[in-house]
Amino acid sequence: MPVNFATTMMLFSYPNTGHKDQTPEETIEHHFNGSLLREEISAFQVAAELSDDQCRVRLSADNADALAQIARRYQTFFDIGKIGLQDADAFRASGKWDANWRFFLASRGPYGLRKSIEIMDFPPLTLISNQDYLKSKTTSRWWELLILNGVSDADKALYSCILDIVPVAAPASDGTKLTQSGIYNGPFDQYGLPLLKALAQTQDRSVRRPLIALGMPIRDWIHRNWNLSLNVVEIGTISLDDGKTCSVIASNHPSFFYYAVDSNTGDNSTEKNIAAGLAIMKQDIVCAAWHAQMGAHSCGRSSAGTH
């Protein structure tokens, strides 16, 4: 990546919270190592080299063709990430940036051989200290639903290439604060829309990967950019600027279930909360079944069936 040292540090949110003992090179290698493991690449090596004006990551593996494809995706991902960093600087200058927020790109996820794109709102701050974009209660719950629908434990991460429309890590409780700031209303579209196009591509130029719109902010984002209104469990298509279309299903955010089962108080609250939780679970399992089936047929390397 032909970027200066300071920009590289921002792209990797260095130093990661709780990991100040790591050198910049060690942090970069940690994230790349995790990604390659989830791409199911075997016998690989990663070496990061930093200078004042360049970050270079050397990748080697037995499967040279797959690695070349992944390397191209990584380069595109970080090139678009630089646009996101510029957008973050502009939003910070607007005075609407909270002091607790940090710029954060998806790390340790599958960029190259992914089977689908999970579109969400923002990453929680805990992911920086976890040093893993997929190490969260949200992802763990969705993986449970995917496994119930035939996705293998070994393949589950390939279904979770996450695109947060706002690459800003914030406390998990800051959803309302982020919405009120206007951060979802366009400041990061120059980042999110090109990244969606890049991640949705497959080796088959006529096919695009399926999209899972997880949560109300994503449904609003889709409506604003494509004039497509979707309710939960509804399916639609969106057109990318290359003329290709993606199938998309609207789902609840995976964590919405936890709010639903605690949404009622007072008389008969237990029965009401059970009913609310079951209603959300039914919607989620339908969306996860679609996710598993569509992802299995998106030019991936394995299959899944529904139960």
HURA-V916232 format. One record per backbone hydrogen bond with DSSP energy under -0.5 kcal/mol. CO is the residue of the C=O (numbers start at 1). NH is the residue of the N-H. E is the energy in kcal/mol with one decimal. If there is no record, write none. Layout:
CO NH E
CO NH E
This chain:
1 3 -2.4
1 55 -2.5
4 8 -2.2
5 9 -2.2
6 10 -1.7
7 11 -2.4
8 12 -1.5
9 14 -3.0
10 13 -1.4
11 105 -0.5
16 19 -2.5
19 22 -1.7
23 27 -2.2
24 28 -2.4
25 29 -2.6
26 30 -2.2
27 31 -1.9
28 32 -2.3
29 33 -2.9
30 34 -2.0
31 35 -1.9
32 36 -2.6
33 37 -2.0
34 38 -1.7
35 39 -1.3
36 41 -2.1
37 40 -1.2
42 62 -0.9
45 60 -1.8
47 58 -3.1
49 56 -2.9
52 5 -2.1
54 51 -2.4
56 49 -3.2
56 58 -0.5
57 59 -0.5
58 47 -1.8
60 45 -2.3
62 64 -1.5
63 67 -2.2
64 68 -2.3
65 69 -1.9
66 70 -2.4
67 71 -2.8
68 72 -1.9
69 73 -1.9
70 74 -2.7
71 75 -2.3
72 76 -2.2
73 77 -2.8
74 78 -2.5
75 79 -2.1
76 80 -2.4
77 81 -1.8
78 82 -1.6
79 83 -0.8
80 84 -1.9
81 85 -2.1
82 86 -1.8
83 87 -2.4
84 88 -2.3
85 89 -2.2
86 90 -2.1
87 91 -2.4
88 92 -2.6
89 93 -2.0
90 94 -0.9
91 96 -1.0
92 95 -1.4
98 101 -1.8
102 169 -3.4
107 133 -2.0
109 111 -0.8
115 210 -0.6
116 118 -0.5
116 161 -0.9
117 119 -0.7
117 212 -2.5
118 120 -0.6
118 163 -2.8
119 214 -2.4
120 165 -2.4
121 166 -1.5
123 170 -1.7
124 127 -1.8
125 128 -1.7
125 129 -1.0
126 130 -2.4
127 131 -1.1
127 132 -1.5
132 135 -1.2
134 136 -1.3
136 140 -2.3
137 141 -2.3
138 142 -1.9
139 143 -2.6
140 144 -1.8
141 145 -1.5
142 146 -2.3
143 147 -2.8
144 148 -1.9
145 149 -0.8
146 149 -0.7
146 151 -2.1
147 150 -1.8
152 156 -1.1
155 158 -1.4
155 159 -0.6
156 159 -1.3
157 160 -1.7
158 115 -3.3
158 116 -0.8
160 162 -1.0
161 118 -2.3
162 164 -0.6
163 120 -1.9
163 165 -0.6
166 168 -2.0
167 104 -2.7
167 169 -0.5
169 102 -2.2
170 125 -1.7
171 174 -2.5
172 175 -0.6
174 178 -2.7
175 179 -2.2
176 180 -2.6
177 181 -1.2
178 182 -0.6
178 183 -1.3
179 182 -1.4
182 185 -1.6
182 187 -0.5
186 189 -1.8
188 191 -1.0
188 192 -2.9
189 193 -2.1
191 195 -1.7
192 196 -2.3
193 197 -2.1
194 198 -2.3
195 199 -2.8
196 200 -2.2
197 201 -0.7
198 201 -0.6
200 209 -2.7
203 205 -0.9
204 207 -2.2
207 202 -0.7
210 117 -2.4
211 213 -0.5
211 249 -1.8
212 119 -2.8
212 214 -1.0
213 215 -1.0
213 251 -3.0
215 218 -0.7
215 219 -1.6
216 220 -2.6
217 221 -1.9
218 222 -2.6
219 223 -2.1
220 224 -2.5
221 225 -2.1
222 226 -2.6
222 228 -0.7
223 227 -1.6
227 229 -0.5
228 230 -0.6
231 234 -2.3
234 250 -2.3
236 248 -2.7
238 246 -2.4
240 243 -2.0
244 240 -3.4
246 238 -2.0
247 211 -2.6
248 236 -2.6
249 213 -2.8
250 233 -3.6
251 215 -2.4
253 256 -2.3
254 257 -0.7
255 258 -1.0
255 259 -1.0
256 260 -2.3
257 261 -2.0
259 262 -1.2
260 263 -1.4
266 269 -1.7
268 272 -2.2
269 273 -2.8
270 274 -2.2
271 275 -2.2
272 276 -2.6
273 277 -2.7
274 278 -2.4
275 279 -2.1
276 280 -2.0
277 281 -2.6
278 282 -2.3
279 283 -1.6
280 284 -2.8
281 285 -2.7
282 286 -1.6
283 287 -2.2
284 288 -2.7
285 289 -1.8
286 290 -2.0
287 291 -2.5
288 292 -2.7
289 293 -2.3
290 294 -2.9
291 295 -2.5
292 296 -1.7
293 297 -0.7
294 297 -0.8
295 298 -1.4
